[in-house]
Amino acid sequence: MDESGAAVSMTTHAVPFNGLDELNISLPAGWYQAHMQLKDGMSIQDVQAFYPHIVEGKVTTQSVLFEVGSYNVGDIGPAGGLVFHAFSDSEELDAVGTNNATIHGPIRSTIDGYSGMKFFDSGSYLELSQDLAIIPNVFEAKVYVYSDHLATDRVGIIAGNFDGTTGANNTHTMGWEVYTNGNPRIWWDGGTRDIVYNYDVRKDQWIHLKWVRDESAGKIRLFVDDGDADGKGDDVFEVTSWVRNSSSVGTPGAGNDVYLNATGRKLRIGSDYPNTRQAFKGYIADVKIHDDQENLVLQYPMKRYLEAAPDDLRMLSDGTVTSDSSLPDYETSTSQFPFGSYGAAETYQNLGAGKLSTENLVAIGGATDEYAPRLASVLVHNGYDDWFLPSLKEIEQMVKVLHNQYNPLSTFQEDSLYWTSTQFNATAAYIQKFSPTFVYSTFVSSTTPWCVRPARFL
């Protein structure tokens, strides 16, 4: 449209989700506004672009960001399965415990194919429901910050409990943040350790940050993964140079051993208590905190939806793992698999815990055997490779919604048993029966073969 709003050009393109890299439109010199719509198969996403000034003989480039995917429970998701859970707009569940968080302002959002929470203004944060009564020796999170974020503007606090006062009240405070120039920072124990690391997160991509408080070495280390941002494998590197590394009190090094509950303040994500001061500006996901014994004490996936695979997992005669029932030999292929033997692995029951539990099981079980968690994790369907074996609470939700509430859409085998990724003990794991009347999960021997229905975050 021109400056007055009159339409001057219109074009339609049908492309894959990653296919619209560049669209050239030639217009006479002048001021223009543009209105763009992207239909992702479910609904139209609108973007009102800026007013570009087209100068004769020069090229004007406009980049447009769409937040794709607004779904309802029961909708067909982007991977071709069914959406069976929408995470709350008011509460974030602790996937490994009971320390849930209330949501004040940020919205669940997707960027670059990955969902998290978008923090977009001052006063937006999550607040833990309980004091964090442990020494948080390991803190990790994924962040996404735009490359054009001003160098002089602090991106903001990822998590912290500073309350804005000085003196003894802040002896036991701490925070993890992204400082000016996109530099990660840790502010520990009321500032006895204040380290700003020489790395820039402003990359228009998801980046995994992991602070490890290494008391034996007298250091607080920062590990970064700006490859696939899963915080594992060869992509991870340690940042060993600092913009600032100061100590105002006590012995330089890893700081004092303190307990957060000494202040009676709850940790916040996306801000601290002066919540208009350094509120985070960007996206945060997958916050995890470990205690001084390296136990994972809380995890907030911060996702939007859960999507079930369209059909049960099967293994074809050539070893292909699939949930595509249209393949010629799908019906005659192997359809039931053992859970596997690991000893007592770290697995969890809660909504949001299935991916973490699956990763922990596969890390112990290895990359070759035909067992349920590994097979779910290697599934590739409709181009998506981020599947996992759902947790106990996730598969309970799956059967209640997809098999009972939306039964005409169900592709589950009636009265069949399906594995979860939640162990009962070292030799048994929970299974879920898919029947017209809901039956609570029970546990069986890990060696028994049962059905597998993978899930993924959306």
N, C-alpha and C positions, 0 to 999 in steps of 0.2 A: 504494500500500500504506500501511496505517497504521503507527504506530510499531513495532508488533510484527511487521510483515511480512505481515499478512493483506491480500489484495487487496480493494480497495473500489471501484475504477473501472478500466475498460479501454476503449480506443477505438482504432480503426484508420482511417488516412486514406491514400488514394492521391493523391499530388500531384506536380507537377513539382519539380525540385530546388530551385527558388527560391520555391515556392508556399506553404510552411508558415510563414507569417509570424507567426501567432498562433493559439493553440488555447485556448479557454476551458473550464475544468472547474470546476464548483461543488461544494464539499465543506464539510461541517460544520467548525466550528472545531476545531483540534487540530494535532498534529504528524504530518507525512506524509513518506514517502520515495517517490521515483518512479524507475521503471526504463523507459528508452525505447530502442526499437530502430528503426533506419532501414535499410531494404533498398534499396540503390542499383542493383539489377539483377544484381548478382553475389554479394554476401554481406551478412550482417546486421552492422551496426555498432551496438555497445551503448554506452549511457551510463548510469551510475548517478548520478542527480542528488543534490543536497543534500537535507537534511531541512527543508523549508519549514514554518514555523509559520503556520498559517491562523488569522487573527484574525477574529472575527465582524464583518461590516460593512465589512471592508477587502479590498483586492485585493492578492494576492501574485503577483509576476511572477518567473518563472524562465526564464533563457536557457540554451540547451543547445547546445554546440558538438560536431558530429560530424566526425570525420576520415573522409571518404567515399572509398572506392575502394581496395581491396586486390586487385591483379590478378596473374595469372600470364601468362607469355608464351604467346600463342595465344588468350587470352581476348578477347572482344568488349569494346572500350573504350566510354566514355561517348559518343563521337562516332560510334559505329557501326562503327568500323574495328577492326583487330586489333592488340593489343599485341605488339610485336615485340622489345622490349628492356626489361629491368629493370636500372636502374643499381645498382651494387654497394653493399652496406651497409658495406664496409670501406675502399673507395677512391673518391675523387672524381677524375674525369678532367679534366685541363686541356684544354679544347676547342680551344685555339689553339697548344699546344706540348707539352712533355714534363714539365712540372713538376707531376706529379700529387700529390694530397694523401692522406694516410691519415686515416681517420675514427675518432675516439675519442669515442664516446658519442652524438652527435646522431643523430637519425633523419630519414629522408626522409619528408616529410609534406606534406599539402595543406591550405591554409586560404584561404577566400574565393576558391575556384576556381583557385588558383595554387599550384604546388608549390615547395618549397624544403627547407631543413633546419631542424628544430626543435631548439633548444638549451634544455634544460629543467633542467639541474642543473649544479653546479660540477664542473669537471673534464671537461666536454664541449667538444671542439674538433676542428678539422682542422689537420694540420701538413703544410706543403709538403715535398716530397721533396728539394728543392734550395734552397740559399741564393738569395735574390732579388738577384742581382748587377747591379742597375740602380738609378737614381734614380727612385722611384715617384712621378712628378709628378702623375699622375691616378689616383685611387682611387674606385671606385663600387661600390655594392651596393644591393640592395633589402632592406628590413627591414619586419617586421610586429611591432608591440608593442601589447599590450593597453592600452586606455584607463584601466583601473583599476590599472595599475602604480604603486606608491607613488612620489610625487614625490621623497621623500628617498632612494630606493633607486636607485643607478646601474643602468641597464639592462644595461650591460656592453660589452665590447670586441668590435667587429666584426672587426678584424684588428690584430695587433700582434706585436712581438718583444721587448718589455721583459722582462728576466730577473730583476728584483727586487733587483739590486745597485745601488750608487751609484758615482759617480765616472766615471773614464775608460771603464769597461766599457759605460756607457750613452750615450756620446757619439753613437753611430750608431743609436740606437733610435728607433722611431716607432710610433704607433698611431692608429687611427681607431675611435671608440666613440660610444655614446650615454650621456651623463652623467646626473646627476640632473635631474628635471623633464622628462625626455625630450629633453634638449638634445644635438645632435650636437657632437662634440669631435674636434679633431686635436691630438696630442701629438707634436711633430716634433723629431728630432735631440736626444734626451735632454732635451727640455723647453726648448730655446732658443726654440721657439714653442709656446704652449699657448693654443689658441683654443676657447672654448665659444660656440656660435652660438645666437642667440635664436630658436629654433624648437622646437616640441614634436612628436615623432614618435608619441606615444601616441594613436593615432587609430583603432585596430581596423581598419586597412587597410594594404595594401602601399604603401610610400613609397620612391621612388628617391632616393638620396643620392649626390652626386658632388662630391668635393673636387678642385679644380684648383690646383696650385701655379704661380702666375703670377709668374715671376721679374722680368719686365720692369716689372710694376706693383708689385712688392714686396708681394704679397698671397697668401694662401691662400684661395681663394674656395670657397664651398659653394653648390651648385645643388641644388634640390629639385623633385621632381615628385610631388605628392600627388593628381594627377588620375587618369590611367591608369597612372602609374608606369612608363612606358617610357623616361623620361629624354630625351624628344625633343619638338619642336614647341612650341606655345603654352602648354602646361601647366608648362613649366620656369620657375622664377624663382630669383633669387639672394638668399640671406640676407645682408643688409648690416648687421645690428646684432648685437652680441655681449653675452653675459653676462660673458665674460672674454676679454681679448686681451692676454696678457702676454708679455714677453720677458726672460729672466733672463741670457742670454749673447748677445754679439754684436749685430749690427745688427737692429733690428726690421724685420719684413717677411716674406719668404718662407723665411727660414732658410738654413742652410748646405747646400752640395752635399756629400752623403755617399753612401757605398755600403753597402747593408745587409750585404754579405758581409764587411765589415771586422770584424764581430763574430763571424762564423762561426755565427750563429744563423739558423734558418729562421723565416719568418713563420708565425704561427698565425691561424686564423680562428675566431672565437667565444670567444677567450681570448688571453692571452699566456703567458709561462712560469710565473709564479705562478698556475697555472690555477684555483685555488680563490678567487682574489682578486676579480676583476671579470668572471666568466664571463657571457656574454651570456644574456639571458632573453627569448626570443622566437624569431622566424624570420628566417633570412637566405637570400638567393638571388642569383644573377647577380653574383658578385664579379668585377670586372675591374680590372686594373692596367695603366697605360701608363707608358712610360719618358719621359725628358726630351726625346725626339724625337717624342713623341706616337704611338709605336708600341704597339699592344696586345701585351703580353708574356704575359699569362695570363688565362684566363677559367674560372671554375667555375660552370656553370649550376645545379648542386645540385638537379637534378630527380629524379623517381621513375621514370618510364617513358617510352617512345616508342610512339606509336600511329600506324599507317598508315591513310590514307583507305581506305574500303571498296572503291572502284573507281578506275580511272584517271580523271584529269582530262580533261574535254571542254568544248568551247565550243558552246553551242546556237546556233541560227540567230538568236535575238534578242540574242546577246552574253552570255547568262548562262554563268558559269563553274560547273561542277558536277562532283561525283563520285557523283551519284545515278543509278544505272543503271536505276532504275524509271521515269524520266521517258520520255514517249512518243517523243521524237526523240533520245534519248541515243545509240542504236546508229548513227544516220546522221550524227552530229555530228562536227566536227573533233576528232581525237584525238591529233595529233602537232604539236609546236611547236618552233621554233628556241630555242636557248639565249639568243641575244642577243649584241650586241657592246658592250663596255664599255671596252676597253683592259684593263690589268692591275688588277683590283679586289682587295680584301682578302678572299680566301676561304680556307677551311681544310678539312682532310681528316677531322679527328677526330670521334669520337662526341660529340654535344652541340654541334657547330659549325654545323649546318645552318641554324638560325634566324638566327644572326649573319651567315653568308655570304649568305643570301637577302636580308636587310635591306641589306647593303652593295651588292649587285648592283642592287637596286631603286632605291636612292638615286642610283645613276649612270644606270640605264637609263630612268628616268622612269615616269610613272603611266598611260601610255596604250597603248603598243605591246603586241602579243600575243607575249610571250616567256615561256619556262618559269618563271623565278623569280618574275616578277610575277604570273602567273596562279595559281601555287601560293599566293602570299601573299594574294590577294584571295578565295580560296575561302571560302565559308560553307557548312558542312554540319552538320546536326543542331543548329544554333544556335551552333556553334563557328567562330570567325573567326581562330584563331591558327595557321593552317597555314603550312608553309614547304617549300621544296624540300630534301630530305635531302642531307647531305654524303656524300662518297665512302664513309666507314666506316659511316655510318648506313644507306645503301642496300645495302651489302654485307651488313650484319646483317639487313636486311629480306628479301633474297633467300634467305639461308641459312636463316632461321627460318621465314618464311611460305611461301616457294615450295618449299623442299626438305624441311624438317622437317615442316611442316604443309600439305603439298601439297593435300589434299582441301579445305582452306579457301581456297586461293589463287585470286585473281581476276585475276592478272597474265596478260598475253598471252604465251603460250609462245614462247620464243626471240626475244622482242622486246627492244628496247633502250630504256633509261630514263635520263633526265638526272639528274645529281647537281648540287649547287650548288657543286662544287669545280672551279675553273678549272685547266687545265694551263698555259696561257699566255694572252696577250692575245687570241688568236683561236681557242682550243680549250678544251674542257671535258671532264670525265670522264663516261662513260656506263657503265651496268651492264646486262649481258645476263641475262635471267631464263630459265634453262634448267634441266633436271632435274639436271645436274651443274654444280656451281658453277664459274663462270668469272670470273677477276679483272677488275676495271674496266680500261677502256682510255680513250683520249681521241680525240675527233673534232672537226671544224670546228664552231664555234659557230653556224653558219648552217644546219646540217642539222636538219630536224625529227624529233624522237623523242618517245616517250611520257613522261608526267609522272605520278608517284604522290606526292602530298603526304604530309607527316607532321606530327605535333604532339607537344609535350611533354604528359605527363599526370602 
